[in-house]
Amino acid sequence: MSDLQVSLEVPGRVHAAFAAERGDVIAVIGPNGAGKSSMVKAIAGLVPATGSVLLDGTDLVTRPTRERGLGVVFQDQLLFPHLDARRNVAFGPRARGLAKAAALARADAWLERLGVADLAERRPGQLSGGQAQRVAIARALATEPDLLLLDEPMSGLDVGVATALRIELAAHLAEFGGISVLVTHDAIDALTVANRVLVLDRGAVVQDGTPDEVSQRPATDHVARLVGLNVVHRERSLLAFPPSAVTLSLGEPEGSARLRWHGEVGRVTTHGGAVRVVVRTAGTGPELIADVTPAAATELGLVPGRAVWASTKETSVRAYDEPRR
Ligand SMILES: Nc1ncnc2c1ncn2[C@@H]1O[C@H](COP(=O)(O)OP(=O)(O)OP(=O)(O)O)[C@@H](O)[C@H]1O
């Protein structure tokens, strides 16, 4: 039996099941409203749910939040405003029975590890967003939980701050012996920090795999976009191909070994040295992304509304079965 077995229903919002082993770092991704936050909050006991959350065989679902023994880093319940950083971090170990001096010493050690030891005396109101997030992570890890839940821990941080914190967080989570569940909007978080990725869509788990599996064979359009691929359906298969493998032309492309779609140019942006063009295909066809050279974009007159053909070689396409739901 797995160390963690979750099977939860939040009526109308989530009906999801997954299992995890100690040491797993699971990224939960999916579009807005997919139920990611609701699922982790239900695991924490902050959203009413039915089902079970078996941690080492014990069902937590009937216990109040504070008796679940979890570490949480949630946007809307970060730090106690009236306690300084050190006391915020010492709070959990104290509540679990550690003597005051030992709890404060543990807090200092965690603040040191998160690089914020010099801020120990500050209250949350005197910390920047990134500093507060480091203290919140220290607070969650200081309780040495078996299960750590993080909901968008990098959101709202500057890119530079988020990058530094992501690298450190990856190291802390890898070292932490428990199970981490990390909700994120960011493909980089999912692919670099986690060893498993759960894709949620409309409240259900639609894909569960390693970062490689999910990024090479995305099961949903949302994940395909996150990892920068086009995905189209063909019968029961999915076909994935990168924007750089898409050719745009004004006339219908020749040759049988090409997949082709007729459509019109949508948004046009720059992407690295290329011009990134969204092509809205006709009817219920897919929305495709093509990266073309600036010269080609000029020659074809790629402005929004222009009718174009998008095509790709069969050999550029990775075909795989649609994951079973
Ligand atoms: N407090 C609430 N009461 C009722 N419905 C809610 C509540 N919070 C969220 N929902 C609904 O539940 C569904 C899942 O929302 P949730 O916030 O869990 O998704 P999410 O995947 O975390 O989204 P996001 O990426 O936008 O944060 C949505 O349809 C949302 O409107």
The ligand as a Gaussian input file, in Angstrom:
#p B3LYP/6-31G(d) Opt

LIG

0 1
 N      -15.167000      28.721000      -1.958000
 C      -15.713000      28.212000      -3.050000
 N      -17.021000      27.921000      -3.101000
 C      -17.573000      27.383000      -4.204000
 N      -16.898000      27.105000      -5.329000
 C      -15.593000      27.368000      -5.335000
 C      -14.913000      27.933000      -4.205000
 N      -13.618000      28.071000      -4.512000
 C      -13.488000      27.622000      -5.765000
 N      -14.665000      27.206000      -6.264000
 C      -14.917000      26.628000      -7.597000
 O      -14.308000      25.357000      -7.638000
 C      -13.680000      25.120000      -8.885000
 C      -12.224000      24.813000      -8.666000
 O      -11.567000      25.983000      -8.159000
 P      -10.089000      25.927000      -7.626000
 O       -9.762000      27.271000      -7.061000
 O       -9.912000      24.750000      -6.775000
 O       -9.299000      25.692000      -8.980000
 P       -7.773000      25.902000      -9.292000
 O       -7.423000      24.789000     -10.225000
 O       -6.977000      26.015000      -8.055000
 O       -7.821000      27.250000     -10.073000
 P       -6.767000      28.445000     -10.180000
 O       -5.663000      27.939000     -11.039000
 O       -7.570000      29.503000     -10.853000
 O       -6.351000      28.797000      -8.791000
 C      -13.930000      26.372000      -9.712000
 O      -15.033000      26.119000     -10.536000
 C      -14.247000      27.419000      -8.680000
 O      -15.088000      28.395000      -9.218000

